[in-house]
């Protein structure tokens, strides 16, 4: 149904609008995908198939009282209309039991937008053949997911917003042995054999470096280079726990609490923004607010703006900037620095090169003290050259050190990292991040 | 009729006939797994009711095994045309993957049976207005002090009806229908002074299960709000947890996490087989270890038990149609069985369990934990505390991190108690501990008896590509470990 998904959504909402009672206002969101997936292990297919799904979520408002619900859209108009009617009836019944919601806020000045990104995605059998050929007998494990994803907003006030993209995403590893692997990602709108081959070549070179005997490093503090994928884990943890959200800020649950209470700062080299214009996520949210192109979150190391959802806007008396309810970045970017990306080894000299971090969480959230593991390719470097892969290490350190007084610099290019998450549906989030050189990072196990 | 139903239930005759008609009889094996889910989400935060959210979801996963290929197609279009399209798509995938699959056999045989969650007090017997008022009451018990800056009380009820039909070219047919009813209560209080923020919670990551309104009483929901509010304030003035190597007593609501991360995941056969290496990770456990590896001390007995009434992941059949039975995975400390369904057992040659499960209709099944329980021992909790010279007693998980082989872990708890010379001497904040799985479980030196044994579950276990978030059950008494590296937060 993806081809006509936008029209179908418009028609469903228009029909439901016609059945509203009195002063009711309808807010509607749809999220859908048709995704082909191929899961691989040891270069062979483990599971493969297609997921075709779309969910319609509605919020039925009368004055300041409202109740929300969701149903699947089948594409069979009579059934979908009947289900939506039944849902609206249930919401009206429940609405009798709720009081005015003082934090209700939705966009009442319709701003319609549309963004459709077409893609050139290979047929599933061709994609599988390409991937297996690239594996060339190596131990390839991972997931290929491709197809249309879309989301839309509409309300009974006439606003329509639509976002649709056709993308592919191959998220894979070449494994050497045990936990030693070269992790890579090939994603985009158009499959390009040469670009894919370049990715595969990079992985093969990293695999060769992993063939050396690994070493164990004792707990301690090491000079460390964190590649963009490793930084992504840090920023993701901060985002999940409200580092950039107004609600967590107001309720003192933000891991950057010391920046609020003690005016602590990160390094002046650090500039973080929600860069909607530079990302691949929709530029609208579920109450119909359109996001600004850019929201500065940290400027030269100091706390700047927060992401403010409509509910927080009403609760705390600040203007919304189109954030979702979770107030988490969907297109976070960190501005690049001055370290030439192709001379990272030289800048590091002797120390740890960390390609990926894994399973981060807080040791002490209020102090932003974070723990996590190295994963996949981590190397000990000497004079800028790889000496040996390093067995997994646990770090326990604060972002105030890693992105603060221990930060020597950021690379001069920022890598676009598409979120590979497929919980419920393929994600449209992304981050744009440089690598970071840290004079000392604490490892504890 | 349930308040949550907005159309006929999944097991209606019409839908079943439609599915049966769509399944092809000319393939080695085919299945249709229909899942309908209805849920209601209620939360009162700071005395204000959040918008009520009602979810309804329905769809089907078609799976076709043929000529060595396997194809899936998931759709929420349950019309005859929609089902025909899904069957055709699954057929195409089976043809594409034939010859390039990880070797797996098509299922043999067909199961017939059913399951229903035990429900003592139907949730619908409590009107919506009463449910909201119950949460408002808890909110009033939570927001007792200006230093409590955020608090909430929540209830999530879910109903899942699942029908699995199977057919094969030899004329065999199967039918399994299972009906699950869940309740997830939740309470949260966050207190703050300056740079010190402390949160106490009750519920969702441990105290949830199958059943109706009786689940609230099962876990003492009505008594919890005052306790966690007071403890969040108590933590503001408590000293940081001391650092050092000492005894560690874990309450059942932290054992949930300890079992889950450092026994459950490493024993999953699909991890051991490498399926998860690109995402969730691998395992330090290898197939050769089963039958002889000492996983923990002789006090450690771990069962896979999907038959516990009311536990979060109880069921009669897994999603491959394997009948669910209780098995020991670790017997007096020795690893004897893995967590893997029929496919993983065939691939690994390791004995497993009925744990091939999918989060919903839109994902294929993979090896999951279901109910994974530590069996009770013979000591009382008081005896365990009195045996501690220098240690801590930790409650309620707040932080979890473990390496991709499930070895080096670090966990944090919301609330700690210092134990010296056999006595609890005070409260400590920001407690954490770290270790290595096999060393840690071998240092298990006390398992409390049935008095502290608590049947719990956790609703959010993430794994798989495509990603899947499922509920898993865990039951445990309090357990005592020796020589653990314990630490506190920043000064």
Contacts between the chains, C-beta under 8 A, distances in Angstrom:
chain1	res1	chain2	res2	distance
A	1	B	77	7.8
A	35	B	466	7.8
A	37	B	465	7.9
A	37	B	466	5.7
A	39	B	275	7.5
A	39	B	465	5.4
A	39	B	466	7.7
A	41	B	102	5.7
A	41	B	273	7.2
A	41	B	274	5.3
A	41	B	275	5.0
A	41	B	277	7.7
A	42	B	102	6.8
A	42	B	274	6.5
A	44	B	100	5.8
A	44	B	101	6.0
A	44	B	102	4.6
A	45	B	70	7.9
A	45	B	97	4.6
A	45	B	100	5.2
A	45	B	101	5.0
A	45	B	102	6.6
A	46	B	101	7.7
A	46	B	102	5.0
A	46	B	275	5.6
A	47	B	70	7.1
A	47	B	72	6.6
A	47	B	364	5.0
A	48	B	70	7.3
A	48	B	71	6.3
A	48	B	72	6.9
A	48	B	93	5.1
A	48	B	96	6.9
A	48	B	97	5.1
A	49	B	63	8.0
A	49	B	71	5.6
A	49	B	72	2.8
A	49	B	73	5.6
A	49	B	74	6.9
A	49	B	89	7.5
A	49	B	90	6.6
A	49	B	93	5.2
A	49	B	364	6.8
A	50	B	72	7.3
A	50	B	73	5.0
A	50	B	74	7.1
A	50	B	89	5.0
A	50	B	90	8.0
A	50	B	93	7.0
A	51	B	74	4.5
A	51	B	362	5.1
A	51	B	363	7.7
A	51	B	466	7.2
A	52	B	73	7.6
A	52	B	74	6.6
A	52	B	75	4.7
A	52	B	76	7.5
A	52	B	77	7.3
A	52	B	86	7.7
A	53	B	59	6.5
A	53	B	74	6.8
A	53	B	75	7.3
A	53	B	76	5.4
A	53	B	362	5.5
A	54	B	76	7.3
A	55	B	57	7.2
A	59	B	51	6.7
A	66	B	51	5.8
A	67	B	51	6.3
A	67	B	52	4.7
A	67	B	53	7.9
A	67	B	54	7.4
A	68	B	51	5.1
A	68	B	52	7.0
A	68	B	53	4.9
A	68	B	54	7.3
A	69	B	53	6.5
A	69	B	54	3.7
A	69	B	55	6.8
A	69	B	56	7.1
A	70	B	53	7.7
A	70	B	54	7.5
A	70	B	55	5.1
A	70	B	56	6.7
A	70	B	57	7.5
A	71	B	6	7.4
A	71	B	56	5.0
A	71	B	57	7.8
A	72	B	56	7.4
A	72	B	57	5.6
A	72	B	58	5.8
A	72	B	59	6.3
A	72	B	76	4.0
A	73	B	76	7.4
A	74	B	76	5.6
A	74	B	77	4.4
A	74	B	78	6.5
A	74	B	79	6.7
A	74	B	82	6.6
A	75	B	77	5.2
A	75	B	82	7.1
A	76	B	77	6.5
A	76	B	79	4.8
A	76	B	82	7.2
A	79	B	79	7.2
A	82	B	7	7.7
A	83	B	6	6.4
A	83	B	7	6.4
A	83	B	56	7.4
A	86	B	6	4.2
A	86	B	7	6.7
A	87	B	6	5.9
A	87	B	54	7.3
A	87	B	56	7.0
A	90	B	3	7.9
A	90	B	6	6.2
A	90	B	54	6.4
A	91	B	54	7.2
A	94	B	52	5.6
A	94	B	54	7.4
A	94	B	128	6.2
A	97	B	128	5.0
A	97	B	129	5.0
A	97	B	132	6.4
A	98	B	49	6.0
A	98	B	52	6.6
A	98	B	132	7.5
A	99	B	49	7.0
A	101	B	48	7.5
A	101	B	49	7.5
A	101	B	51	6.6
A	102	B	48	6.8
A	103	B	48	6.9
A	104	B	51	7.8
A	124	B	92	7.9
A	124	B	93	7.4
A	124	B	96	6.0
A	125	B	96	4.7
A	128	B	96	6.4
A	128	B	97	7.7
A	128	B	100	6.8
A	132	B	100	6.4
A	139	B	274	7.8
A	141	B	274	6.1
A	141	B	275	7.4
A	141	B	277	4.8
A	141	B	278	4.8
A	142	B	278	4.1
A	142	B	465	7.1
A	143	B	278	6.8
A	143	B	279	7.6
A	143	B	465	3.8
A	143	B	466	7.0
A	145	B	466	7.0
A	171	B	278	6.5
A	171	B	279	7.9
A	171	B	465	7.5
A	172	B	278	6.1
A	173	B	277	6.3
A	173	B	278	4.9
A	175	B	274	7.4
A	175	B	277	6.1
A	178	B	282	7.4
A	178	B	405	7.6
A	179	B	277	8.0
A	179	B	281	8.0
A	179	B	282	5.9
A	179	B	403	7.9
A	179	B	404	6.0
A	179	B	405	5.5
A	181	B	277	6.8
A	183	B	278	7.5
A	251	B	149	5.0
A	251	B	150	3.9
A	251	B	190	6.2
A	251	B	192	7.6
A	252	B	149	5.5
A	252	B	150	8.0
A	252	B	190	7.4
A	252	B	192	3.9
A	252	B	197	4.9
A	253	B	150	6.8
A	253	B	190	6.0
A	253	B	197	6.0
A	253	B	199	7.3
A	257	B	195	5.6
A	257	B	197	6.3
A	258	B	195	5.6
A	261	B	194	5.8
A	261	B	195	5.0
A	262	B	195	6.3
A	358	B	281	7.7
A	358	B	403	7.1
A	358	B	404	5.9
A	359	B	401	4.7
A	359	B	402	6.1
A	359	B	403	7.1
A	359	B	404	7.5
A	360	B	401	6.6
A	361	B	399	4.4
A	361	B	400	5.8
A	361	B	401	4.4
A	361	B	410	7.8
A	361	B	412	7.4
A	362	B	399	5.3
A	362	B	412	7.1
A	363	B	399	6.7
A	363	B	410	7.1
A	363	B	412	6.3
A	363	B	430	7.8
A	363	B	432	5.7
A	363	B	487	7.7
A	363	B	489	6.9
A	364	B	412	8.0
A	364	B	430	5.1
A	364	B	488	8.0
A	364	B	489	3.4
A	364	B	490	5.2
A	365	B	197	7.3
A	365	B	398	8.0
A	365	B	399	7.7
A	366	B	195	5.9
A	366	B	196	6.2
A	366	B	197	4.5
A	366	B	489	7.4
A	366	B	490	7.9
A	367	B	195	7.3
A	367	B	489	6.1
A	367	B	490	3.7
A	369	B	489	6.8
A	369	B	490	5.8
A	371	B	399	7.6
A	371	B	401	5.2
A	371	B	410	4.9
A	372	B	401	5.7
A	373	B	401	6.9
A	373	B	402	7.6
A	373	B	403	4.4
A	373	B	404	7.0
A	373	B	408	6.7
A	375	B	403	7.4
A	375	B	404	5.5
A	392	B	403	4.9
A	392	B	404	7.3
A	392	B	405	7.3
A	392	B	407	7.9
A	392	B	408	6.6
A	394	B	401	7.7
A	394	B	403	7.2
A	394	B	408	5.1
A	394	B	410	6.2
A	394	B	434	7.1
A	396	B	410	7.1
A	398	B	490	7.6
A	421	B	467	6.1
A	422	B	465	7.1
A	422	B	466	4.3
A	422	B	467	4.5
A	423	B	462	6.9
A	423	B	467	4.3
A	423	B	468	7.6
A	423	B	469	5.8
A	444	B	410	7.9
A	444	B	434	7.0
A	445	B	408	5.1
A	445	B	410	7.3
A	445	B	434	5.7
A	445	B	436	7.7
